[in-house]
Amino acid sequence: MVPTKTIGKLKTKDFLDTDLYRVEVELPEPVSFSAGQYMSINVGGSIHRCYSISNPSGHTNILETFVDVSPHGPAYKYFSQVNVGDSIELIVPLGQFTYKNSKRPAYFFATGSGLVPFLSMFLEALEKNEGKALHLFWGVKNEKRLFAIERLEALLNQSANFNYQIYVSNSDTDTNYRVGRITQIFDDKIENDIDAYICGGKEMVEEVREKLAMQGVSYNQIYHERFY
């Protein structure tokens, strides 16, 4: 799939919280992409920002993503001002962080909007009906930063092979989720013949990658995407 520069139209902009939007872009022609790939959006002048695609993989002219605009830089200004119906310049599809077909259990580690490419990967895995376990560990700063919970619950109800745990690192009140960081799962030994996918900030990615390796997971079976 060759990346293509195109002009789309903003179809949807849902305000989820101070720094998070759900965005849909309608393209003039359908594009094909793999689960885990992303689009690059021009947010002003020569400035581009990359956003993972949350749709099921395939061939479509409407791409969905969740846009985290913190810290408040060019993307924050752009998405604060752009309106439904406005033109959007983008390049799609991009990236090599894609779902791999195998019979091994899959572990997914995400912080913040690092969840987004996994929304697409989960759907592909369940569609392929490989019968393997899918384990998600998702960390957020606080409960206000949670999104797409209804999708995770739908996946949970759809398949007994899918499960997830949410970790909240800063919680001043009682929470229904675990308090702490996703790396706490390594307090216990986990299986090592797995495929592992990691997406989020550089420090988290490197920490989880090394902890997986220490538990015997081959580097060749660890895939990652750093957001910053």
Buried (B, 14 or more C-beta within 10 A) or exposed (E): EEBEEBEBBBBEBEEBEEBBBBBBBBBEEEBEBBBBBBBBBBBEEEEBBBBBBBBBBBEBEBBBBBBBBBEEEBBBEBBEEBEEEEEBEBBBBBBEBBBBEEEBBBBBBBBBBBBBBBBBBBBBBBEEEBEBBBBBBBBBEEBEBBBBEEBBEEBEEEBEBBBBBBBBBEBEEEEEBBEBBBBBBBEEEBEBEBBBBBBBBEEBBEBBBEBBBEBEBEEEBBBBBBBE
